[in-house]
Amino acid sequence: MKEDSNELIKIKEIICRVLNIDEIDDSAKQEDYIEWDSLAYLSIISELEVQFNINISSKNINNFGSVQNILTNIMQ
């Protein structure tokens, strides 16, 4: 569980940095933030790939529209 919380913190930091906001809720979704448009979505994906040393494929690229979905996909 500790690892999940560390990953969650990193994910939220990435999203906040990309969206240029101060904080984001654990249950936040893309549709909750006007700033989280398609360009921001791709920027978040790119940052996730770098920070977590992962490759996000075209098969699952649409699964990153919320903090919880990102965490679930990162932890797989």
Secondary structure, DSSP 8 states (H G I E B T S, - for coil): -HHHHHHHHHHHHHHHHHHT-S---TT-BGGG-TT--HHHHHHHHHHHHHHHT----TTTGGG-SBHHHHHHHHT-
